[in-house]
Amino acid sequence: MDIGSPEWEHLLIDGAATLGVKLRPDHTRLFACHAAELLKWNAVTNLTAITQPEGVARNHFLDALAPAPFIAPGSDLLDVGSGGGFPGLPLHIAIDGLRTTLIDAVRKKVSFLRYLLRELALTGIEARHLRVEELRESGTDHRHAYDVITSRAFSAVAPFVRTVWPLVRPAGRVIALKGQISASEMGALEEVRASGGIGAGVTIERVGYSIPGLESERTLVIVRRGS
């Protein structure tokens, strides 16, 4: 199986359907360009340990699409620790009208993302070299500015949510993509809520999901303002 082959694209389309996401051929063509550039840059930038085409499709692109059913078209999305572009870039491609900001603290990774955005000729999306703490402390421009904030295996959920919470709009949400998540990690998040660290009227949802062809347990942790 080669990246961009009909077999590779059908793997994505069929796998996304199991996650409740409808992909079109124009989506998968962009994913193929993303994947090819990811592997090309990986030799010098250390973007991924997964280099087989099938593994890239399943572990990166399909996994990145798992939050899509929880993100409304036209949302303002902040993706923290984007690295090779996941999950923010596939989400931006698959969901209509997103306005997306990708951030990463590693300059080489941001250079890759900026190059990739030019190559894909995408609009409504930018990549910035900074830590999320810098964004939070940069003034009022980003306070309550995002409908959705995502991260994939970025850090423990509780400190991540506490850090990004001032950036979430009323009725917005934080979505953390995790592998198997322990009871203690979820308990720490509950403690943050109970202590008032993320305000009142907050709901926490744990959503298990699976990627076709992979056996590992995966979890979305969704923290919402409002009901």
MARTI-340191 format. One record per residue (C-alpha): x, y negated, z. Coordinates in steps of 0.02 Angstrom, whole numbers. Last residue first. Example, Ala and Ser with C-alpha at 12.3 -4.5 7.8 and 13.67 -1.06 7.14 Angstrom:
2
REC;east;north;up
REC;684;53;357;
REC;615;225;390;
END
This chain:
227
REC;east;north;up
REC;-1227;-1096;1492;
REC;-1116;-1250;1506;
REC;-930;-1254;1475;
REC;-872;-1088;1412;
REC;-732;-966;1452;
REC;-715;-823;1328;
REC;-593;-682;1363;
REC;-579;-578;1206;
REC;-512;-404;1236;
REC;-415;-269;1146;
REC;-388;-85;1184;
REC;-261;1;1074;
REC;-318;138;955;
REC;-290;54;788;
REC;-364;113;622;
REC;-513;-2;630;
REC;-478;-144;752;
REC;-569;-135;918;
REC;-664;-256;1027;
REC;-700;-287;1210;
REC;-786;-448;1260;
REC;-756;-524;1433;
REC;-865;-674;1469;
REC;-835;-815;1592;
REC;-965;-951;1620;
REC;-930;-1125;1686;
REC;-1064;-1233;1767;
REC;-945;-1322;1884;
REC;-767;-1378;1854;
REC;-612;-1290;1792;
REC;-513;-1288;1954;
REC;-672;-1285;2057;
REC;-602;-1154;2176;
REC;-726;-1024;2116;
REC;-676;-1051;1934;
REC;-490;-1032;1969;
REC;-528;-881;2078;
REC;-626;-801;1936;
REC;-474;-824;1824;
REC;-363;-739;1953;
REC;-487;-596;1963;
REC;-478;-573;1775;
REC;-289;-555;1789;
REC;-308;-439;1940;
REC;-434;-330;1849;
REC;-306;-304;1712;
REC;-322;-350;1530;
REC;-286;-226;1390;
REC;-237;-329;1240;
REC;-281;-511;1245;
REC;-356;-643;1133;
REC;-400;-797;1236;
REC;-552;-898;1186;
REC;-581;-1067;1269;
REC;-751;-1146;1247;
REC;-844;-1306;1213;
REC;-1013;-1359;1285;
REC;-932;-1522;1343;
REC;-771;-1536;1245;
REC;-613;-1442;1293;
REC;-447;-1537;1311;
REC;-456;-1551;1501;
REC;-471;-1360;1507;
REC;-306;-1325;1418;
REC;-195;-1302;1571;
REC;-324;-1216;1684;
REC;-369;-1097;1543;
REC;-187;-1051;1515;
REC;-152;-1034;1701;
REC;-297;-910;1719;
REC;-273;-812;1558;
REC;-93;-755;1582;
REC;9;-819;1436;
REC;8;-834;1247;
REC;-57;-661;1201;
REC;-162;-745;1066;
REC;-225;-919;1100;
REC;-382;-1012;1055;
REC;-461;-1180;1098;
REC;-637;-1216;1033;
REC;-742;-1373;1025;
REC;-590;-1484;1043;
REC;-569;-1669;1090;
REC;-617;-1668;1275;
REC;-456;-1765;1308;
REC;-352;-1768;1149;
REC;-351;-1954;1116;
REC;-355;-1997;1302;
REC;-170;-1989;1332;
REC;-23;-1877;1284;
REC;-30;-1773;1444;
REC;-137;-1633;1374;
REC;-40;-1630;1212;
REC;124;-1623;1306;
REC;59;-1479;1413;
REC;10;-1388;1253;
REC;192;-1387;1201;
REC;242;-1477;1043;
REC;286;-1455;860;
REC;126;-1489;764;
REC;41;-1394;623;
REC;-106;-1471;529;
REC;-273;-1415;458;
REC;-418;-1502;372;
REC;-353;-1459;199;
REC;-265;-1305;134;
REC;-148;-1306;-15;
REC;-88;-1129;24;
REC;93;-1175;-11;
REC;78;-1338;86;
REC;1;-1251;235;
REC;138;-1120;226;
REC;278;-1249;231;
REC;199;-1330;382;
REC;179;-1162;468;
REC;359;-1111;433;
REC;426;-1276;501;
REC;314;-1250;653;
REC;395;-1081;682;
REC;569;-1155;666;
REC;525;-1292;793;
REC;470;-1174;930;
REC;345;-1255;1050;
REC;195;-1211;942;
REC;37;-1302;894;
REC;-94;-1269;760;
REC;-230;-1401;741;
REC;-388;-1354;646;
REC;-537;-1447;578;
REC;-652;-1305;530;
REC;-769;-1331;384;
REC;-810;-1153;338;
REC;-742;-1009;440;
REC;-629;-882;352;
REC;-482;-993;305;
REC;-473;-1086;471;
REC;-492;-922;566;
REC;-350;-845;465;
REC;-242;-997;511;
REC;-285;-1007;696;
REC;-258;-828;753;
REC;-117;-818;716;
REC;-9;-935;612;
REC;162;-853;626;
REC;188;-932;797;
REC;20;-1012;840;
REC;62;-1046;1023;
REC;-100;-1140;1054;
REC;-235;-1146;920;
REC;-345;-1301;932;
REC;-509;-1295;837;
REC;-630;-1437;798;
REC;-787;-1348;741;
REC;-866;-1366;568;
REC;-928;-1187;561;
REC;-965;-1118;735;
REC;-840;-1008;825;
REC;-898;-856;925;
REC;-918;-740;774;
REC;-739;-786;722;
REC;-655;-729;883;
REC;-602;-559;809;
REC;-530;-636;651;
REC;-352;-646;717;
REC;-353;-459;752;
REC;-399;-426;571;
REC;-258;-535;508;
REC;-117;-490;627;
REC;-126;-312;689;
REC;-231;-238;549;
REC;-166;-325;393;
REC;14;-337;456;
REC;10;-153;504;
REC;-51;-104;332;
REC;83;-208;247;
REC;225;-142;356;
REC;322;-283;440;
REC;266;-290;621;
REC;401;-364;733;
REC;341;-538;688;
REC;397;-718;669;
REC;583;-697;697;
REC;636;-851;596;
REC;777;-788;484;
REC;714;-623;411;
REC;535;-668;457;
REC;528;-804;327;
REC;496;-681;185;
REC;381;-575;293;
REC;271;-722;340;
REC;276;-787;161;
REC;203;-625;96;
REC;73;-618;234;
REC;13;-796;204;
REC;1;-767;17;
REC;-99;-608;49;
REC;-212;-699;172;
REC;-246;-830;39;
REC;-295;-694;-83;
REC;-401;-613;53;
REC;-503;-772;77;
REC;-529;-798;-110;
REC;-590;-618;-121;
REC;-726;-655;7;
REC;-729;-605;189;
REC;-886;-576;293;
REC;-850;-567;479;
REC;-953;-462;601;
REC;-801;-373;672;
REC;-841;-213;575;
REC;-855;-323;419;
REC;-678;-385;449;
REC;-612;-208;432;
REC;-701;-181;266;
REC;-639;-346;192;
REC;-463;-326;261;
REC;-441;-145;204;
REC;-518;-197;38;
REC;-380;-327;16;
REC;-242;-202;52;
REC;-317;-73;-68;
REC;-339;-205;-204;
REC;-154;-249;-184;
REC;-109;-414;-101;
REC;20;-340;17;
REC;68;-170;-50;
REC;0;0;0;
END
